[in-house]
Amino acid sequence: MHRGITLVVALGIALASPLARADDKGEAARRVRFSVESARDVENDWIRAVVGITAEDADPAALADSVNRAMAWALERTRAAAAVTAKSGSYQTYPVHEQGRLRRWRATQTLILEGGDGAAMTQLVGALQERLQLQSFGFEVSEPTRARVAAELIGEALAAFRARAESVARALGAKGYAIDEIALDTSGGAPPPIIRSRMEAGVMAAAAPPAVEAGSSRVVVTASGAIVLE
């Protein structure tokens, strides 16, 4: 079977006429590539915060126990916040050397919090700062909202692509055009704003909830492709 397919392809290449190759070159000369964008600013409706703990101890077992207890305490309070979901982040333990000798161990563990209720999230983060550090607090557009807006922008991007194609054809004196290829990219957009904490390890204290403003993010759909002028 494979030999038959190879033979057909080879035969097709062998029978390709100079006229066909010339026509391919002519089409390539009439091909125009371009891209257009359709964008919209959308209110951020999703929050992602990262809290964590950093501790040191000469006894690695005692250190692990201390970190685990603090994280268990945080998870217990997080479960009480119905509007917030949590998942464990990184957990690292490594030695601390001074003057070439092992002096103690340091451990860090993070907890990732997500939710759409700003009041519930800021209140929980403020409570958790009694024993954990706030590492980052960011706003973004939720996946359902982004998908809905992107679906609306796809139609706008395709209409913009057609309008650009007609404009290009007129400007170059062509009778018309045919779309040769087109691709859509919905991954564009400005990154969500992130607030990062500068609190040093060990400065744990009860803290007021962070004062934040959700703002908006830009959702972008790009239509790119090529047309062949007629």
CYANA upper distance limits for C-alpha pairs under 8 A (distance plus 0.5 A):
  1 MET  CA      5 ILE  CA      6.99
  2 HIS  CA      6 THR  CA      6.73
  3 ARG  CA      7 LEU  CA      6.62
  4 GLY  CA      8 VAL  CA      6.83
  5 ILE  CA      9 VAL  CA      6.83
  6 THR  CA     10 ALA  CA      6.59
  7 LEU  CA     11 LEU  CA      6.44
  8 VAL  CA     12 GLY  CA      6.61
  9 VAL  CA     13 ILE  CA      6.83
 10 ALA  CA     14 ALA  CA      6.65
 11 LEU  CA     15 LEU  CA      6.64
 12 GLY  CA     16 ALA  CA      6.70
 16 ALA  CA     20 ALA  CA      6.98
 16 ALA  CA     21 ARG  CA      7.76
 17 SER  CA     21 ARG  CA      6.99
 18 PRO  CA     22 ALA  CA      6.60
 19 LEU  CA     23 ASP  CA      6.66
 20 ALA  CA     24 ASP  CA      6.77
 21 ARG  CA     25 LYS  CA      6.88
 22 ALA  CA     26 GLY  CA      6.71
 23 ASP  CA     27 GLU  CA      6.71
 24 ASP  CA     28 ALA  CA      6.72
 25 LYS  CA     29 ALA  CA      6.82
 26 GLY  CA     30 ARG  CA      7.00
 27 GLU  CA     31 ARG  CA      6.70
 27 GLU  CA    228 VAL  CA      7.30
 28 ALA  CA    228 VAL  CA      8.43
 30 ARG  CA    228 VAL  CA      5.88
 30 ARG  CA    229 LEU  CA      5.73
 30 ARG  CA    230 GLU  CA      8.16
 31 ARG  CA    226 ALA  CA      6.94
 31 ARG  CA    227 ILE  CA      6.04
 31 ARG  CA    228 VAL  CA      4.83
 31 ARG  CA    229 LEU  CA      6.85
 32 VAL  CA    226 ALA  CA      5.88
 32 VAL  CA    227 ILE  CA      5.88
 32 VAL  CA    228 VAL  CA      6.88
 32 VAL  CA    229 LEU  CA      8.14
 33 ARG  CA    224 SER  CA      8.10
 33 ARG  CA    225 GLY  CA      6.18
 33 ARG  CA    226 ALA  CA      4.67
 33 ARG  CA    227 ILE  CA      7.05
 34 PHE  CA    224 SER  CA      6.38
 34 PHE  CA    225 GLY  CA      6.50
 34 PHE  CA    226 ALA  CA      6.91
 35 SER  CA    161 PHE  CA      7.69
 35 SER  CA    222 THR  CA      7.34
 35 SER  CA    223 ALA  CA      6.04
 35 SER  CA    224 SER  CA      4.47
 35 SER  CA    225 GLY  CA      6.91
 36 VAL  CA    157 ALA  CA      7.19
 36 VAL  CA    160 ALA  CA      7.13
 36 VAL  CA    161 PHE  CA      6.58
 36 VAL  CA    164 ARG  CA      8.46
 36 VAL  CA    222 THR  CA      6.27
 36 VAL  CA    223 ALA  CA      5.93
 36 VAL  CA    224 SER  CA      6.90
 37 GLU  CA    157 ALA  CA      6.43
 37 GLU  CA    160 ALA  CA      8.27
 37 GLU  CA    220 VAL  CA      7.23
 37 GLU  CA    221 VAL  CA      6.24
 37 GLU  CA    222 THR  CA      4.95
 37 GLU  CA    223 ALA  CA      6.82
 38 SER  CA    153 LEU  CA      6.44
 38 SER  CA    154 ILE  CA      8.16
 38 SER  CA    156 GLU  CA      6.74
 38 SER  CA    157 ALA  CA      5.60
 38 SER  CA    160 ALA  CA      8.33
 38 SER  CA    220 VAL  CA      6.31
 38 SER  CA    221 VAL  CA      5.87
 38 SER  CA    222 THR  CA      6.98
 39 ALA  CA    153 LEU  CA      7.41
 39 ALA  CA    218 ARG  CA      7.17
 39 ALA  CA    219 VAL  CA      6.07
 39 ALA  CA    220 VAL  CA      4.83
 39 ALA  CA    221 VAL  CA      6.84
 40 ARG  CA    153 LEU  CA      8.47
 40 ARG  CA    218 ARG  CA      6.13
 40 ARG  CA    219 VAL  CA      5.94
 40 ARG  CA    220 VAL  CA      7.19
 41 ASP  CA    216 SER  CA      6.65
 41 ASP  CA    217 SER  CA      6.04
 41 ASP  CA    218 ARG  CA      4.88
 41 ASP  CA    219 VAL  CA      6.78
 42 VAL  CA    141 VAL  CA      7.68
 42 VAL  CA    216 SER  CA      5.76
 42 VAL  CA    217 SER  CA      5.92
 42 VAL  CA    218 ARG  CA      6.57
 42 VAL  CA    219 VAL  CA      7.40
 43 GLU  CA    141 VAL  CA      7.43
 43 GLU  CA    214 ALA  CA      7.96
 43 GLU  CA    215 GLY  CA      6.57
 43 GLU  CA    216 SER  CA      4.61
 43 GLU  CA    217 SER  CA      6.88
 44 ASN  CA    139 PHE  CA      6.45
 44 ASN  CA    140 GLU  CA      5.36
 44 ASN  CA    141 VAL  CA      5.05
 44 ASN  CA    142 SER  CA      7.84
 44 ASN  CA    214 ALA  CA      6.31
 44 ASN  CA    215 GLY  CA      6.52
 44 ASN  CA    216 SER  CA      5.37
 44 ASN  CA    217 SER  CA      6.73
 45 ASP  CA    116 GLY  CA      6.22
 45 ASP  CA    139 PHE  CA      7.75
 45 ASP  CA    140 GLU  CA      6.92
 45 ASP  CA    141 VAL  CA      5.87
 45 ASP  CA    142 SER  CA      6.44
 45 ASP  CA    214 ALA  CA      7.99
 46 TRP  CA    114 GLU  CA      7.84
 46 TRP  CA    115 GLY  CA      6.37
 46 TRP  CA    116 GLY  CA      5.07
 46 TRP  CA    117 ASP  CA      8.24
 46 TRP  CA    139 PHE  CA      6.28
 46 TRP  CA    140 GLU  CA      5.77
 46 TRP  CA    141 VAL  CA      6.13
 46 TRP  CA    142 SER  CA      5.65
 47 ILE  CA    113 LEU  CA      8.49
 47 ILE  CA    114 GLU  CA      6.08
 47 ILE  CA    115 GLY  CA      5.99
 47 ILE  CA    116 GLY  CA      6.48
 47 ILE  CA    117 ASP  CA      8.40
 47 ILE  CA    118 GLY  CA      7.67
 47 ILE  CA    121 MET  CA      8.17
 47 ILE  CA    137 PHE  CA      7.77
 47 ILE  CA    138 GLY  CA      6.23
 47 ILE  CA    139 PHE  CA      5.16
 47 ILE  CA    140 GLU  CA      6.84
 48 ARG  CA    112 ILE  CA      7.64
 48 ARG  CA    113 LEU  CA      6.19
 48 ARG  CA    114 GLU  CA      5.09
 48 ARG  CA    115 GLY  CA      7.41
 48 ARG  CA    137 PHE  CA      6.48
 48 ARG  CA    138 GLY  CA      5.75
 48 ARG  CA    139 PHE  CA      6.91
 48 ARG  CA    140 GLU  CA      8.41
 49 ALA  CA    112 ILE  CA      6.44
 49 ALA  CA    113 LEU  CA      5.57
 49 ALA  CA    114 GLU  CA      6.94
 49 ALA  CA    134 LEU  CA      8.19
 49 ALA  CA    135 GLN  CA      8.09
 49 ALA  CA    136 SER  CA      6.00
 49 ALA  CA    137 PHE  CA      4.77
 49 ALA  CA    138 GLY  CA      6.63
 50 VAL  CA    110 THR  CA      7.12
 50 VAL  CA    111 LEU  CA      6.23
 50 VAL  CA    112 ILE  CA      5.15
 50 VAL  CA    113 LEU  CA      6.63
 50 VAL  CA    134 LEU  CA      6.77
 50 VAL  CA    135 GLN  CA      5.92
 50 VAL  CA    136 SER  CA      5.72
 50 VAL  CA    137 PHE  CA      7.04
 51 VAL  CA    110 THR  CA      6.10
 51 VAL  CA    111 LEU  CA      5.82
 51 VAL  CA    112 ILE  CA      7.10
 51 VAL  CA    113 LEU  CA      8.36
 51 VAL  CA    125 VAL  CA      8.29
 51 VAL  CA    128 LEU  CA      8.44
 51 VAL  CA    132 LEU  CA      6.68
 51 VAL  CA    133 GLN  CA      5.86
 51 VAL  CA    134 LEU  CA      4.96
 51 VAL  CA    135 GLN  CA      5.85
 51 VAL  CA    136 SER  CA      7.67
 52 GLY  CA    108 THR  CA      7.53
 52 GLY  CA    109 GLN  CA      5.94
 52 GLY  CA    110 THR  CA      4.46
 52 GLY  CA    111 LEU  CA      6.33
 52 GLY  CA    132 LEU  CA      5.76
 52 GLY  CA    133 GLN  CA      5.73
 52 GLY  CA    134 LEU  CA      7.15
 52 GLY  CA    135 GLN  CA      7.42
 53 ILE  CA     67 VAL  CA      7.49
 53 ILE  CA     70 ALA  CA      8.19
 53 ILE  CA     71 MET  CA      8.38
 53 ILE  CA    108 THR  CA      6.04
 53 ILE  CA    109 GLN  CA      6.06
 53 ILE  CA    110 THR  CA      7.03
 53 ILE  CA    131 ARG  CA      8.02
 53 ILE  CA    132 LEU  CA      5.55
 53 ILE  CA    133 GLN  CA      6.49
 53 ILE  CA    201 ALA  CA      8.23
 54 THR  CA     67 VAL  CA      8.26
 54 THR  CA    106 ARG  CA      7.62
 54 THR  CA    107 ALA  CA      6.17
 54 THR  CA    108 THR  CA      4.90
 54 THR  CA    109 GLN  CA      7.34
 54 THR  CA    201 ALA  CA      6.58
 54 THR  CA    202 GLY  CA      8.05
 55 ALA  CA     63 LEU  CA      7.53
 55 ALA  CA     66 SER  CA      8.42
 55 ALA  CA     67 VAL  CA      7.52
 55 ALA  CA    106 ARG  CA      6.20
 55 ALA  CA    107 ALA  CA      6.03
 55 ALA  CA    108 THR  CA      7.16
 55 ALA  CA    201 ALA  CA      8.16
 55 ALA  CA    202 GLY  CA      8.07
 56 GLU  CA     63 LEU  CA      6.88
 56 GLU  CA    104 ARG  CA      7.19
 56 GLU  CA    105 TRP  CA      5.96
 56 GLU  CA    106 ARG  CA      4.83
 56 GLU  CA    107 ALA  CA      6.90
 57 ASP  CA     62 ALA  CA      7.49
 57 ASP  CA     63 LEU  CA      5.84
 57 ASP  CA    104 ARG  CA      6.02
 57 ASP  CA    105 TRP  CA      5.92
 57 ASP  CA    106 ARG  CA      7.18
 58 ALA  CA     63 LEU  CA      8.24
 58 ALA  CA    103 ARG  CA      7.12
 58 ALA  CA    104 ARG  CA      4.59
 58 ALA  CA    105 TRP  CA      6.24
 59 ASP  CA     63 LEU  CA      6.67
 59 ASP  CA    104 ARG  CA      7.71
 59 ASP  CA    105 TRP  CA      7.69
 60 PRO  CA     64 ALA  CA      6.63
 60 PRO  CA    104 ARG  CA      8.50
 60 PRO  CA    105 TRP  CA      6.60
 61 ALA  CA     65 ASP  CA      6.73
 62 ALA  CA     66 SER  CA      6.67
 63 LEU  CA     67 VAL  CA      6.80
 63 LEU  CA    105 TRP  CA      7.98
 63 LEU  CA    106 ARG  CA      8.15
 63 LEU  CA    107 ALA  CA      7.68
 64 ALA  CA     68 ASN  CA      6.48
 64 ALA  CA    107 ALA  CA      7.93
 65 ASP  CA     69 ARG  CA      6.55
 66 SER  CA     70 ALA  CA      6.83
 67 VAL  CA     71 MET  CA      6.72
 67 VAL  CA    107 ALA  CA      7.92
 67 VAL  CA    108 THR  CA      8.19
 67 VAL  CA    109 GLN  CA      7.93
 68 ASN  CA     72 ALA  CA      6.54
 69 ARG  CA     73 TRP  CA      6.64
 70 ALA  CA     74 ALA  CA      6.81
 70 ALA  CA    131 ARG  CA      7.38
 70 ALA  CA    132 LEU  CA      8.21
 71 MET  CA     75 LEU  CA      6.63
 71 MET  CA    109 GLN  CA      8.43
 71 MET  CA    111 LEU  CA      8.44
 72 ALA  CA     76 GLU  CA      6.66
 73 TRP  CA     77 ARG  CA      7.08
 74 ALA  CA     78 THR  CA      6.64
 74 ALA  CA    128 LEU  CA      6.77
 74 ALA  CA    132 LEU  CA      8.46
 75 LEU  CA     79 ARG  CA      6.63
 75 LEU  CA     86 ALA  CA      8.23
 76 GLU  CA     80 ALA  CA      7.30
 77 ARG  CA     81 ALA  CA      7.47
 77 ARG  CA    124 LEU  CA      8.31
 77 ARG  CA    128 LEU  CA      8.36
 78 THR  CA     84 VAL  CA      7.54
 78 THR  CA     85 THR  CA      8.01
 78 THR  CA     86 ALA  CA      7.57
 78 THR  CA    124 LEU  CA      7.58
 79 ARG  CA     84 VAL  CA      8.35
 79 ARG  CA     85 THR  CA      8.25
 81 ALA  CA    120 ALA  CA      7.47
 81 ALA  CA    124 LEU  CA      7.76
 83 ALA  CA    115 GLY  CA      6.59
 83 ALA  CA    116 GLY  CA      7.72
 83 ALA  CA    117 ASP  CA      6.72
 83 ALA  CA    120 ALA  CA      7.09
 83 ALA  CA    121 MET  CA      8.28
 84 VAL  CA    113 LEU  CA      7.06
 84 VAL  CA    114 GLU  CA      6.17
 84 VAL  CA    115 GLY  CA      5.25
 84 VAL  CA    116 GLY  CA      8.17
 84 VAL  CA    117 ASP  CA      8.07
 84 VAL  CA    120 ALA  CA      7.73
 84 VAL  CA    121 MET  CA      7.05
 85 THR  CA    113 LEU  CA      6.24
 85 THR  CA    114 GLU  CA      5.81
 85 THR  CA    115 GLY  CA      6.75
 86 ALA  CA    111 LEU  CA      7.31
 86 ALA  CA    112 ILE  CA      6.06
 86 ALA  CA    113 LEU  CA      5.11
 86 ALA  CA    114 GLU  CA      6.92
 87 LYS  CA    111 LEU  CA      6.55
 87 LYS  CA    112 ILE  CA      5.85
 87 LYS  CA    113 LEU  CA      7.30
 88 SER  CA    110 THR  CA      6.89
 88 SER  CA    111 LEU  CA      5.27
 88 SER  CA    112 ILE  CA      6.59
 89 GLY  CA    109 GLN  CA      7.28
 89 GLY  CA    110 THR  CA      5.29
 89 GLY  CA    111 LEU  CA      5.62
 89 GLY  CA    112 ILE  CA      6.52
 90 SER  CA    108 THR  CA      8.21
 90 SER  CA    109 GLN  CA      6.04
 90 SER  CA    110 THR  CA      6.07
 90 SER  CA    111 LEU  CA      8.39
 91 TYR  CA    107 ALA  CA      7.87
 91 TYR  CA    108 THR  CA      6.21
 91 TYR  CA    109 GLN  CA      4.79
 91 TYR  CA    110 THR  CA      7.24
 92 GLN  CA    107 ALA  CA      6.02
 92 GLN  CA    108 THR  CA      5.83
 92 GLN  CA    109 GLN  CA      6.97
 93 THR  CA    105 TRP  CA      7.49
 93 THR  CA    106 ARG  CA      6.20
 93 THR  CA    107 ALA  CA      4.74
 93 THR  CA    108 THR  CA      7.08
 94 TYR  CA    105 TRP  CA      6.36
 94 TYR  CA    106 ARG  CA      6.08
 94 TYR  CA    107 ALA  CA      7.01
 95 PRO  CA    102 LEU  CA      7.12
 95 PRO  CA    103 ARG  CA      8.22
 95 PRO  CA    104 ARG  CA      6.65
 95 PRO  CA    105 TRP  CA      5.01
 95 PRO  CA    106 ARG  CA      6.68
 96 VAL  CA    102 LEU  CA      6.45
 96 VAL  CA    103 ARG  CA      6.45
 96 VAL  CA    104 ARG  CA      5.86
 96 VAL  CA    105 TRP  CA      6.04
 96 VAL  CA    106 ARG  CA      7.15
 97 HIS  CA    101 ARG  CA      5.65
 97 HIS  CA    102 LEU  CA      4.92
 97 HIS  CA    103 ARG  CA      6.05
 97 HIS  CA    104 ARG  CA      7.77
 98 GLU  CA    102 LEU  CA      7.02
 98 GLU  CA    103 ARG  CA      6.84
114 GLU  CA    121 MET  CA      8.33
115 GLY  CA    121 MET  CA      7.36
117 ASP  CA    121 MET  CA      6.66
118 GLY  CA    122 THR  CA      6.61
119 ALA  CA    123 GLN  CA      6.57
120 ALA  CA    124 LEU  CA      6.61
121 MET  CA    125 VAL  CA      6.63
122 THR  CA    126 GLY  CA      6.59
122 THR  CA    209 PRO  CA      5.63
122 THR  CA    210 PRO  CA      6.46
122 THR  CA    211 ALA  CA      8.49
123 GLN  CA    127 ALA  CA      6.85
123 GLN  CA    209 PRO  CA      5.89
124 LEU  CA    128 LEU  CA      6.64
124 LEU  CA    209 PRO  CA      8.21
125 VAL  CA    129 GLN  CA      6.73
125 VAL  CA    134 LEU  CA      7.83
125 VAL  CA    209 PRO  CA      6.85
125 VAL  CA    210 PRO  CA      8.12
126 GLY  CA    130 GLU  CA      8.05
126 GLY  CA    206 ALA  CA      7.78
126 GLY  CA    207 ALA  CA      5.88
126 GLY  CA    208 ALA  CA      5.75
126 GLY  CA    209 PRO  CA      4.55
126 GLY  CA    210 PRO  CA      7.21
127 ALA  CA    206 ALA  CA      7.31
127 ALA  CA    207 ALA  CA      7.49
127 ALA  CA    208 ALA  CA      8.33
127 ALA  CA    209 PRO  CA      8.02
128 LEU  CA    132 LEU  CA      6.23
128 LEU  CA    133 GLN  CA      8.34
128 LEU  CA    206 ALA  CA      8.49
129 GLN  CA    133 GLN  CA      6.07
129 GLN  CA    134 LEU  CA      7.12
129 GLN  CA    204 MET  CA      7.16
129 GLN  CA    205 ALA  CA      6.93
129 GLN  CA    206 ALA  CA      6.30
129 GLN  CA    207 ALA  CA      6.37
130 GLU  CA    204 MET  CA      6.41
130 GLU  CA    205 ALA  CA      5.24
130 GLU  CA    206 ALA  CA      4.62
130 GLU  CA    207 ALA  CA      7.08
131 ARG  CA    204 MET  CA      6.10
131 ARG  CA    205 ALA  CA      7.26
131 ARG  CA    206 ALA  CA      8.22
132 LEU  CA    204 MET  CA      7.13
133 GLN  CA    197 SER  CA      8.40
133 GLN  CA    199 MET  CA      7.56
133 GLN  CA    201 ALA  CA      7.92
133 GLN  CA    204 MET  CA      7.44
134 LEU  CA    196 ARG  CA      8.18
134 LEU  CA    197 SER  CA      6.27
134 LEU  CA    199 MET  CA      8.21
135 GLN  CA    196 ARG  CA      6.11
135 GLN  CA    197 SER  CA      5.50
135 GLN  CA    198 ARG  CA      8.20
136 SER  CA    194 ILE  CA      6.95
136 SER  CA    195 ILE  CA      5.90
136 SER  CA    196 ARG  CA      4.78
136 SER  CA    197 SER  CA      6.47
137 PHE  CA    194 ILE  CA      6.06
137 PHE  CA    195 ILE  CA      5.44
137 PHE  CA    196 ARG  CA      6.90
138 GLY  CA    192 PRO  CA      7.05
138 GLY  CA    193 PRO  CA      6.13
138 GLY  CA    194 ILE  CA      4.56
138 GLY  CA    195 ILE  CA      6.47
139 PHE  CA    192 PRO  CA      6.12
139 PHE  CA    193 PRO  CA      6.35
139 PHE  CA    194 ILE  CA      7.17
139 PHE  CA    214 ALA  CA      6.46
139 PHE  CA    215 GLY  CA      8.26
140 GLU  CA    191 PRO  CA      8.43
140 GLU  CA    192 PRO  CA      5.47
140 GLU  CA    193 PRO  CA      7.87
140 GLU  CA    216 SER  CA      8.05
140 GLU  CA    217 SER  CA      7.12
141 VAL  CA    145 THR  CA      6.96
141 VAL  CA    146 ARG  CA      6.53
141 VAL  CA    192 PRO  CA      8.47
141 VAL  CA    216 SER  CA      8.33
141 VAL  CA    217 SER  CA      7.23
142 SER  CA    146 ARG  CA      6.55
143 GLU  CA    147 ALA  CA      6.49
144 PRO  CA    148 ARG  CA      6.72
145 THR  CA    149 VAL  CA      6.68
146 ARG  CA    150 ALA  CA      6.40
146 ARG  CA    219 VAL  CA      7.60
147 ALA  CA    151 ALA  CA      6.61
148 ARG  CA    152 GLU  CA      7.08
149 VAL  CA    153 LEU  CA      6.70
149 VAL  CA    219 VAL  CA      7.96
150 ALA  CA    154 ILE  CA      6.60
150 ALA  CA    186 THR  CA      7.03
150 ALA  CA    219 VAL  CA      7.49
150 ALA  CA    220 VAL  CA      7.83
150 ALA  CA    221 VAL  CA      7.06
151 ALA  CA    155 GLY  CA      7.71
152 GLU  CA    156 GLU  CA      7.46
153 LEU  CA    157 ALA  CA      6.49
153 LEU  CA    220 VAL  CA      8.11
153 LEU  CA    221 VAL  CA      6.70
154 ILE  CA    158 LEU  CA      6.68
154 ILE  CA    184 LEU  CA      8.14
154 ILE  CA    221 VAL  CA      6.82
155 GLY  CA    159 ALA  CA      6.72
156 GLU  CA    160 ALA  CA      6.63
157 ALA  CA    161 PHE  CA      6.62
157 ALA  CA    221 VAL  CA      7.13
157 ALA  CA    222 THR  CA      7.06
157 ALA  CA    223 ALA  CA      6.34
158 LEU  CA    162 ARG  CA      6.81
158 LEU  CA    223 ALA  CA      7.00
159 ALA  CA    163 ALA  CA      6.70
160 ALA  CA    164 ARG  CA      6.59
161 PHE  CA    165 ALA  CA      6.63
161 PHE  CA    223 ALA  CA      7.12
161 PHE  CA    224 SER  CA      8.24
162 ARG  CA    166 GLU  CA      6.75
163 ALA  CA    167 SER  CA      6.72
164 ARG  CA    168 VAL  CA      6.59
165 ALA  CA    169 ALA  CA      6.63
165 ALA  CA    177 TYR  CA      7.95
165 ALA  CA    227 ILE  CA      7.57
166 GLU  CA    170 ARG  CA      6.70
166 GLU  CA    176 GLY  CA      8.02
166 GLU  CA    177 TYR  CA      8.06
167 SER  CA    171 ALA  CA      6.61
168 VAL  CA    172 LEU  CA      6.69
169 ALA  CA    173 GLY  CA      6.67
169 ALA  CA    174 ALA  CA      5.54
169 ALA  CA    175 LYS  CA      7.70
169 ALA  CA    176 GLY  CA      6.60
169 ALA  CA    177 TYR  CA      7.05
169 ALA  CA    229 LEU  CA      6.96
170 ARG  CA    174 ALA  CA      6.46
170 ARG  CA    175 LYS  CA      8.14
170 ARG  CA    176 GLY  CA      8.38
174 ALA  CA    229 LEU  CA      6.50
174 ALA  CA    230 GLU  CA      6.27
175 LYS  CA    229 LEU  CA      8.10
175 LYS  CA    230 GLU  CA      6.16
176 GLY  CA    229 LEU  CA      6.57
176 GLY  CA    230 GLU  CA      5.62
177 TYR  CA    227 ILE  CA      6.86
177 TYR  CA    228 VAL  CA      6.01
177 TYR  CA    229 LEU  CA      4.88
177 TYR  CA    230 GLU  CA      5.66
178 ALA  CA    227 ILE  CA      6.03
178 ALA  CA    228 VAL  CA      5.77
178 ALA  CA    229 LEU  CA      7.07
178 ALA  CA    230 GLU  CA      7.86
179 ILE  CA    226 ALA  CA      6.81
179 ILE  CA    227 ILE  CA      4.88
179 ILE  CA    228 VAL  CA      6.87
180 ASP  CA    225 GLY  CA      7.93
180 ASP  CA    226 ALA  CA      5.91
180 ASP  CA    227 ILE  CA      5.44
180 ASP  CA    228 VAL  CA      6.67
181 GLU  CA    225 GLY  CA      5.62
181 GLU  CA    226 ALA  CA      5.82
181 GLU  CA    227 ILE  CA      7.47
182 ILE  CA    223 ALA  CA      7.26
182 ILE  CA    224 SER  CA      6.09
182 ILE  CA    225 GLY  CA      4.53
182 ILE  CA    226 ALA  CA      6.99
183 ALA  CA    223 ALA  CA      6.18
183 ALA  CA    224 SER  CA      5.84
183 ALA  CA    225 GLY  CA      6.46
184 LEU  CA    221 VAL  CA      7.41
184 LEU  CA    222 THR  CA      6.16
184 LEU  CA    223 ALA  CA      5.16
184 LEU  CA    224 SER  CA      7.05
185 ASP  CA    221 VAL  CA      6.11
185 ASP  CA    222 THR  CA      5.54
185 ASP  CA    223 ALA  CA      7.03
186 THR  CA    219 VAL  CA      8.44
186 THR  CA    220 VAL  CA      6.73
186 THR  CA    221 VAL  CA      5.04
186 THR  CA    222 THR  CA      7.04
187 SER  CA    220 VAL  CA      7.68
187 SER  CA    221 VAL  CA      7.68
188 GLY  CA    219 VAL  CA      7.09
188 GLY  CA    220 VAL  CA      5.46
188 GLY  CA    221 VAL  CA      6.91
188 GLY  CA    222 THR  CA      8.05
189 GLY  CA    217 SER  CA      7.74
189 GLY  CA    218 ARG  CA      5.52
189 GLY  CA    219 VAL  CA      5.36
189 GLY  CA    220 VAL  CA      5.64
190 ALA  CA    217 SER  CA      6.62
190 ALA  CA    218 ARG  CA      5.96
190 ALA  CA    219 VAL  CA      7.92
191 PRO  CA    217 SER  CA      7.79
192 PRO  CA    217 SER  CA      6.79
199 MET  CA    203 VAL  CA      7.29
